[in-house]
């Protein structure tokens, strides 16, 4: 009887089982390349789906084109034209024209309703005498002509004449000089169809040229303003 005894192997114990061999025909590098291709395809699909979804959820904005005014070929806009027109109007008014209602040049004729006319003529410089009021004073002598074209007598005793001179409109005193025929306003009525010449004088210093003469034929009429320069 043999004395050698070999115990049976215990369950769960034994040499490690080697891993199964790789499938034939496919290397490790090929597997990695296939996995990268799958990931890239998935990412591309997600991006495409996102863009398509945004386009459907948010439509492209509509752009409206507003027509603009064509440019002035001379380079001047409407504001420049308006400014030029204002400057021209201001210049005309400064020349003493009749652009403004009731304002006339020195040689114009003011016409009242129904047909009364007022005009100035014979403007000339002079100096009062020693017995005049004011005395020895430079003044402007002129004649106020009033024509009654209406059908009723005009109370010419209500005639008023007021003067001023210079750009600042300094008041000019009326001149009374009997030697020069300057004795104030008339003391009569002006019959229809007749006219009357009234000599008048207003103080005007030698260095002043701009004169303004306001004439009212009666108390019910607005003053006609005659203005201009005299040499």
C-alpha positions in Angstrom: 0.0 0.0 0.0 1.4 3.3 -1.1 1.8 6.1 1.4 1.7 9.0 -1.1 -1.5 11.1 -0.8 -2.5 14.0 -3.0 -5.4 16.0 -1.7 -8.1 16.9 -4.3 -8.2 20.5 -5.4 -10.3 22.9 -3.3 -13.2 24.5 -5.1 -12.6 28.3 -6.2 -8.8 27.9 -6.2 -6.5 27.3 -9.1 -4.4 29.2 -11.7 -5.9 32.4 -13.2 -7.9 32.1 -16.4 -6.3 34.0 -19.2 -8.4 36.7 -21.1 -10.1 35.7 -24.3 -8.2 36.6 -27.4 -9.2 39.7 -29.4 -11.5 39.0 -32.3 -9.6 38.2 -35.4 -9.1 40.9 -38.1 -9.6 44.0 -35.8 -6.7 45.7 -34.0 -6.9 48.1 -31.1 -6.2 51.1 -33.3 -9.1 50.2 -35.6 -11.5 50.1 -32.6 -10.4 53.5 -31.4 -11.0 55.0 -34.8 -14.5 53.5 -35.0 -15.4 54.9 -31.6 -14.2 58.4 -32.6 -16.3 58.3 -35.8 -19.4 57.4 -33.8 -18.9 60.2 -31.4 -18.3 62.8 -34.2 -21.5 61.7 -36.0 -23.5 62.0 -32.8 -22.2 65.6 -32.1 -22.9 66.6 -35.7 -26.5 65.3 -35.5 -27.0 67.3 -32.3 -25.7 70.5 -33.8 -27.9 70.1 -36.9 -31.0 69.4 -34.8 -30.3 72.5 -32.7 -30.0 74.8 -35.7 -33.1 73.4 -37.3 -35.1 73.9 -34.1 -34.0 77.5 -33.7 -34.9 78.3 -37.3 -38.4 76.9 -36.7 -38.9 78.6 -33.3 -37.5 82.1 -34.2 -38.3 83.2 -37.8 -35.9 85.7 -39.4 -36.8 89.4 -38.7 -38.4 91.5 -41.4 -36.4 94.6 -42.5 -38.5 97.6 -43.6 -36.7 100.2 -45.8 -38.0 103.8 -45.4 -37.6 106.1 -48.4 -35.5 109.2 -47.6 -35.7 112.6 -49.3 -33.2 113.2 -52.1 -30.3 115.4 -51.3 -30.3 119.0 -52.6 -27.9 119.2 -55.6 -26.7 122.5 -54.4 -26.0 121.1 -50.9 -28.6 123.3 -49.2 -31.4 121.8 -47.3 -34.9 123.1 -46.5 -33.7 124.8 -43.3 -31.0 126.7 -45.3 -33.7 127.9 -47.7 -36.0 129.1 -44.9 -33.1 130.9 -43.2 -32.2 132.6 -46.5 -35.8 133.7 -47.0 -35.9 135.2 -43.5 -32.6 137.1 -44.1 -34.0 138.5 -47.3 -37.2 139.6 -45.7 -35.3 141.3 -42.8 -33.1 143.1 -45.3 -36.1 144.4 -47.3 -37.7 145.7 -44.1 -34.5 147.6 -43.1 -34.5 149.4 -46.5 -37.6 151.2 -45.5 -39.9 149.4 -48.0 -43.6 148.8 -47.4 -43.3 145.0 -46.6 -44.7 145.7 -43.1 -48.3 147.1 -43.0 -48.4 150.8 -42.4 -44.6 151.4 -43.1 -43.6 153.4 -46.2 -40.5 154.8 -47.9 -40.1 158.6 -47.8 -41.4 158.9 -51.3 -44.3 156.6 -51.0 -48.0 157.5 -50.7 -50.3 156.1 -47.9 -53.9 155.6 -48.9 -56.7 155.5 -46.3 -60.3 154.3 -46.7 -62.3 155.5 -48.4 -59.8 157.5 -50.5 -57.7 159.8 -48.3 -54.0 160.0 -49.5 -51.0 161.2 -47.4 -47.5 161.8 -48.9 -44.3 163.7 -48.2 -42.2 165.8 -50.6 -39.6 168.6 -50.6 -37.4 167.0 -47.9 -34.4 169.3 -47.3 -32.0 170.1 -44.4 -32.1 173.6 -42.8 -31.2 175.5 -39.6 -33.7 177.4 -37.6 -33.3 181.2 -37.0 -32.7 183.0 -33.8 -36.4 183.5 -33.2 -37.5 179.9 -33.9 -38.3 177.2 -31.5 -35.8 175.6 -31.0 -33.4 178.3 -32.2 -30.3 177.8 -34.3 -31.0 174.1 -34.6 -30.4 171.8 -37.6 -33.7 170.3 -38.8 -35.4 168.5 -41.7 -37.9 170.6 -43.6 -40.7 168.9 -45.6 -44.3 169.2 -46.8 -47.1 166.9 -45.8 -49.6 166.6 -48.7 -53.1 165.4 -47.8 -55.7 164.6 -50.5 -59.4 164.1 -49.7 -60.7 161.6 -52.3 -63.9 160.8 -50.3 -67.3 162.3 -50.4 -67.2 164.1 -47.0 -65.2 166.9 -45.7 -62.1 165.9 -43.8 -61.3 167.7 -40.5 -57.6 168.4 -41.3 -57.2 170.3 -38.0 -56.7 166.8 -36.5 -53.6 166.2 -38.5 -50.7 165.0 -36.4 -47.0 164.6 -37.3 -44.3 163.0 -35.1 -40.7 162.4 -35.9 -37.7 160.4 -34.6 -34.2 159.9 -35.9 -31.3 157.4 -35.6 -31.2 153.7 -35.2 -32.2 154.1 -31.5 -35.3 156.1 -32.5 -34.5 159.3 -30.5 -37.5 161.6 -30.3 -37.3 164.6 -32.6 -39.0 167.9 -31.6 -41.2 169.7 -34.2 -39.8 173.0 -35.4 -41.8 176.3 -35.2 -40.3 179.1 -37.3 -42.6 181.7 -38.7 -39.9 183.1 -40.9 -39.7 179.7 -42.6 -43.5 179.3 -42.7 -43.5 176.6 -40.0 -46.4 177.6 -37.8 -48.0 174.3 -36.9 -50.9 172.4 -38.4 -53.8 173.7 -40.5 -57.0 175.2 -39.0 -59.5 174.3 -41.7 -61.5 171.4 -43.2 -60.5 169.7 -46.4 -63.4 169.4 -48.8 -63.9 166.3 -51.0 -61.7 166.3 -54.1 -59.3 168.8 -52.8 -55.7 168.5 -51.4 -53.7 170.6 -48.9 -50.0 171.1 -48.4 -48.8 171.6 -44.9 -45.2 172.7 -44.3 -43.5 170.9 -41.4 -40.1 170.6 -39.8 -38.5 168.1 -37.4 -35.2 168.4 -35.5 -32.4 166.4 -37.2 -28.7 166.7 -36.2 -26.2 167.1 -39.0 -24.6 163.7 -38.3 -27.9 161.8 -38.4 -29.3 160.5 -41.7 -32.1 158.0 -40.7 -35.4 159.7 -40.1 -38.9 158.4 -39.3 -42.0 160.5 -39.8 -45.4 159.4 -38.6 -48.5 161.1 -40.0 -52.1 160.7 -39.1 -54.7 162.6 -41.1 -57.2 162.5 -38.3 -57.8 161.0 -34.9 -59.6 158.0 -36.3 -56.8 156.9 -38.7 -53.7 154.9 -37.8 -50.4 156.6 -38.4 -48.6 156.1 -41.7 -44.9 155.6 -40.9 -42.5 157.0 -43.5 -38.9 156.1 -43.0 -35.6 156.4 -44.9 -32.3 158.3 -45.0 -31.6 161.8 -46.1 -28.2 163.3 -47.1 
